[in-house]
Amino acid sequence: MIYYDNVMKRTREKQYKAGISYPEKDGKLYKTLKVFYILAMAFAVVMNLLYVIGILLFIDDSRFSGQLDTAIIVSVISALLVAAAIISKYNGNLIISSVFGGVNFVGALTTVLIFKNILIDDTVAGGLDIAFYWRHLAPNAILALCALGMMLVVITSYFKTKKAYNKTLEIVYEEYNSLPENEKTDWEEFVRNYKF
């Protein structure tokens, strides 16, 4: 959808006067979530890469036989997480935001499930090595929650802004329709040059 600057400016003024506010990509909530997301993503990717390097270094060891496929999957997930972090810079529309949130959530969930099966320790309560919780579960949970939060901020902001913009545009359209036929210009030109 094309947003005209003058209509958007008027929409923002009306929202401000009415006391309507919601989290947006430029806001504090989004920026805070992004900081925690980047930290958690960096930690998770480093842990994933250390695992892959360990498998590649000890590939001939019988204890690690059969884990090359898992190492490849973890490498692909890490690459996707880095790519998602890069596209988060352009996380301003519905499609990119949905892809961003989906890739991060699925990547984090898959990583947790993979390492849950690898780091089994029957001597510890819960049956999992304690390292699993701080190396994989905590950072991936933070990563997934922050990515979903960022996605929700962008999506709700998009729909609320679009709704408010359309209301303002309806007012302009009513005025356009009230003009005599001989005074009507092209709709786009009228909106672009409309003074509130």
Secondary structure, 3 states (H helix, E strand, C coil): CCCCHHHHHHHHHHHHHHCCCCCCCCCHHHHHHHHHHHHHHHHHHHHHHHHHHHHHHCCCCHHHCCCHHHHHHHHHHHHHHHHHHHHHHHCCCHHHHHHHHHHHHHHHHHHHHHHHHHCECCCCCCCECHHHHHHHHHHHHHHHHHHHHHHHHHHHHHHHHHHHHHHHHHHHHHHHHHCCHHHCCCHHHHHHCCCC
